């Protein structure tokens, strides 16, 4: 019985690691896209006639916000698993507030 529990935990842990590695690959791909889009927008700005302020900064900034959250999901602290004790504590908290 204990061996089955160990295998199930191992499988769950491997699945969690697999998802984390997938997020890391997606983040690296996003950085490539961000760089490409930034380069294209900068070239368009550079080829535009007349003096202009550097407007590509705004899309770069927006994509940078997305990059931060993708980085956090890929390399930050993994979310803590919700346990039965957490659920019981929340039920008790709700019952006390009524």
Steps between C-alpha positions, in 0.01 A plus 500: 500500500778739591679429170194608299483828691869559436456433125198730484694775675794446268273515194335818626839655567627404153190652341555823694864511383392429141261796510772724646747406225228566240442849648876566486510408131196718432671789679813462288285496185318813620833679547589421138167639380540808720845565357376451141200729542715763673753487216234533229331792678834673551584462130159644406558793736849556360371498140214740579552850360558794728602520862277298727518389856581133551144365491603128482572526872127458573447162333837388639389604847169314466672185382749542783219480752390174341860377504526569872194292582612218272844504664338489842287200401800321346777573749334640811389312809260225395150530641439307819271202467166533677464234767199362686621687809479828304143419396399406855652821637307707246175320584560570872574867425177537302295327770642730768418812299128409472 
